[in-house]
Amino acid sequence: MSYRVPFVDPRTHYQRLKPEVDAAITECLSRGDLIFRQQLRDFEEMLAAFVGVKCAVGVNSGYHALHFALLGAGIGQGDEVVTVAHTFVATVSAIIHCGAKPVLVDVLDDSTIDPDDLERAITPRTRAILPVHLNGRVCDMDRILQVAERHGLVVIEDAAQALGATYRGKRAGGFGLVGCFSFYPFKVLGGFGDGGALVTNDPGIARIAGLLRYNGEDRETGEYHCHGYTALLDNVQAAVLSVKLRYLPRWIEHRRNIAAFYHEGLQGIRELRLPAFDGDGHFDIFQNYVIRSQQRDALRAYLSEQGVETLVHWPKPMWEHAGLGLEDPGLPKTARICREVLSLPMSAETTPQQANVVVEYVRNFFKQA
Ligand SMILES: Cc1ncc(COP(=O)(O)O)c(C=O)c1O
């Protein structure tokens, strides 16, 4: 089905960048620069500078950034890692694939980890905290870092949805021991396929991640230092991402403008809860603009009939997927969020006219309801 207001618009996105992106790809292909070449190093340098940290390591997904961050921090069998259930499953899978136990806690109204719940979940086996900066809003990192320090824990940030978001002037990914990003195509900085990176000020962690992504091999010496993975960020993707990273501040501004438009247009509807927008030291980048309503499913169906595409992140709590083998952690807020959240169209290509259509139809729905 083709929507009048699509959730994202990858074709327009490409058309706008075509000359620069095509040139970057052509350069890689014509030089034969496919694996582990200068384009990757250049992108890593740009990314580290953007976040404000010393090192960046490009990998093939946000998942692998998380997995390698945890392994690099020495997390393994018998360890507990505290995180949220209101996240993409990869956050939790990365913990499980390290042999550690995810301890799932609840979120605040802005969908970031509840620091009180987090502290209550700490046991003698806890080794790390994994806050998720969901929808482009950084967690309360002051409180989280205080908790981590009090209990001697490592902090690994899942910043997959938050590149460019800040909290008290500092960028997501730069607070903890490691920050993890995803370049899945529809992220604020998206490649033309899967990709990811981890960032850190610790060269030791960067080295471990650098080995893990390349089957354990040190490229300089040919020595295999560990059993690793084939999980490098492709050179062509890195070249494309370098082009796009230059546009990121502009795209973030655009997303914030669309979010401001939604925010204003949707004020005053009693049955609707709007997302947080800045405040308390936050600078939100709106990877997603997520509204909440108890009539979510009916609203979504109505919007779809009108040609407005929306998504639900995520419709059922993670622990209800039997195949994941997770215990029910009893998180009422997370369970409720799953019933209520609806992500409205949001991308660098969403136009004010499209946002206006969305606002009109959402308002119409509640007028009729
Ligand atoms: C919060 C969060 N964590 C982790 C990931 C995993 O990233 P990827 O899809 O690149 O593996 C994503 C991507 O969707 C995400 O949104």
The ligand as a Tripos MOL2 file, in Angstrom:
@<TRIPOS>MOLECULE
LIG
   16    16     1     0     0
SMALL
NO_CHARGES

@<TRIPOS>ATOM
      1 C1         17.1030    0.7430   21.0430 C.3       1 LIG1
      2 C2         17.8000   -0.1270   20.0350 C.ar      1 LIG1
      3 N1         18.8060   -0.9310   20.4380 N.ar      1 LIG1
      4 C3         19.4720   -1.7100   19.5770 C.ar      1 LIG1
      5 C4         19.1530   -1.7300   18.2400 C.ar      1 LIG1
      6 C5         19.8850   -2.6770   17.3440 C.3       1 LIG1
      7 O1         20.4150   -2.0750   16.2150 O.3       1 LIG1
      8 P1         20.5490   -2.8820   14.8210 P.3       1 LIG1
      9 O2         19.1910   -3.0470   14.2750 O.co2     1 LIG1
     10 O3         21.4370   -2.0110   13.9980 O.co2     1 LIG1
     11 O4         21.1900   -4.1890   15.1600 O.co2     1 LIG1
     12 C6         18.1300   -0.9060   17.7590 C.ar      1 LIG1
     13 C7         17.7640   -0.8990   16.3370 C.2       1 LIG1
     14 O5         16.6680   -0.9870   15.9400 O.2       1 LIG1
     15 C8         17.4220   -0.0980   18.6970 C.ar      1 LIG1
     16 O6         16.4130    0.6940   18.2920 O.3       1 LIG1
@<TRIPOS>BOND
     1     1     2 1
     2     2     3 ar
     3     2    15 ar
     4     3     4 ar
     5     4     5 ar
     6     5     6 1
     7     5    12 ar
     8     6     7 1
     9     7     8 1
    10     8     9 2
    11     8    10 1
    12     8    11 1
    13    12    13 1
    14    12    15 ar
    15    13    14 2
    16    15    16 1
@<TRIPOS>SUBSTRUCTURE
     1 LIG1         1 GROUP 0 **** ****
